[in-house]
Amino acid sequence: MPKSPIRKKEKAFIPQALAHVAPTPTESPKWLVPAMVTAFIMGLIWIVIFYVSATAYPVPGIGAWNMVVGFGFIGVGFALATRWR
């Protein structure tokens, strides 16, 4: 069976004025990675202390809300992770 001819596609025309408009990606700030890792670790430590102390610590008066605080730190870590380049 004969091979069908390959069609050449025309390249899309991009005007010179628009070709240079695309912004170049910038680097992350130097503080971003340490802050992100610190937030992840603090959230993890907060939750571990809450479980190991049988729900008595890190803040005794708020009870199960300690879990919300720990996951809040982890959420901040994830929010910072979305800005990392």
Secondary structure as a PSIPRED ss2 file (coil, helix, strand):
# PSIPRED VFORMAT (PSIPRED V4.0)

   1 M C   1.000  0.000  0.000
   2 P C   1.000  0.000  0.000
   3 K C   1.000  0.000  0.000
   4 S C   1.000  0.000  0.000
   5 P C   1.000  0.000  0.000
   6 I C   1.000  0.000  0.000
   7 R C   1.000  0.000  0.000
   8 K C   1.000  0.000  0.000
   9 K C   1.000  0.000  0.000
  10 E C   1.000  0.000  0.000
  11 K C   1.000  0.000  0.000
  12 A C   1.000  0.000  0.000
  13 F C   1.000  0.000  0.000
  14 I C   1.000  0.000  0.000
  15 P C   1.000  0.000  0.000
  16 Q H   0.000  1.000  0.000
  17 A H   0.000  1.000  0.000
  18 L H   0.000  1.000  0.000
  19 A H   0.000  1.000  0.000
  20 H C   1.000  0.000  0.000
  21 V C   1.000  0.000  0.000
  22 A C   1.000  0.000  0.000
  23 P C   1.000  0.000  0.000
  24 T C   1.000  0.000  0.000
  25 P C   1.000  0.000  0.000
  26 T C   1.000  0.000  0.000
  27 E C   1.000  0.000  0.000
  28 S C   1.000  0.000  0.000
  29 P C   1.000  0.000  0.000
  30 K C   1.000  0.000  0.000
  31 W C   1.000  0.000  0.000
  32 L H   0.000  1.000  0.000
  33 V H   0.000  1.000  0.000
  34 P H   0.000  1.000  0.000
  35 A H   0.000  1.000  0.000
  36 M H   0.000  1.000  0.000
  37 V H   0.000  1.000  0.000
  38 T H   0.000  1.000  0.000
  39 A H   0.000  1.000  0.000
  40 F H   0.000  1.000  0.000
  41 I H   0.000  1.000  0.000
  42 M H   0.000  1.000  0.000
  43 G H   0.000  1.000  0.000
  44 L H   0.000  1.000  0.000
  45 I H   0.000  1.000  0.000
  46 W H   0.000  1.000  0.000
  47 I H   0.000  1.000  0.000
  48 V H   0.000  1.000  0.000
  49 I H   0.000  1.000  0.000
  50 F H   0.000  1.000  0.000
  51 Y H   0.000  1.000  0.000
  52 V H   0.000  1.000  0.000
  53 S C   1.000  0.000  0.000
  54 A C   1.000  0.000  0.000
  55 T C   1.000  0.000  0.000
  56 A C   1.000  0.000  0.000
  57 Y C   1.000  0.000  0.000
  58 P C   1.000  0.000  0.000
  59 V C   1.000  0.000  0.000
  60 P H   0.000  1.000  0.000
  61 G H   0.000  1.000  0.000
  62 I H   0.000  1.000  0.000
  63 G C   1.000  0.000  0.000
  64 A C   1.000  0.000  0.000
  65 W H   0.000  1.000  0.000
  66 N H   0.000  1.000  0.000
  67 M H   0.000  1.000  0.000
  68 V H   0.000  1.000  0.000
  69 V H   0.000  1.000  0.000
  70 G H   0.000  1.000  0.000
  71 F H   0.000  1.000  0.000
  72 G H   0.000  1.000  0.000
  73 F H   0.000  1.000  0.000
  74 I H   0.000  1.000  0.000
  75 G H   0.000  1.000  0.000
  76 V H   0.000  1.000  0.000
  77 G H   0.000  1.000  0.000
  78 F H   0.000  1.000  0.000
  79 A H   0.000  1.000  0.000
  80 L H   0.000  1.000  0.000
  81 A H   0.000  1.000  0.000
  82 T C   1.000  0.000  0.000
  83 R C   1.000  0.000  0.000
  84 W C   1.000  0.000  0.000
  85 R C   1.000  0.000  0.000
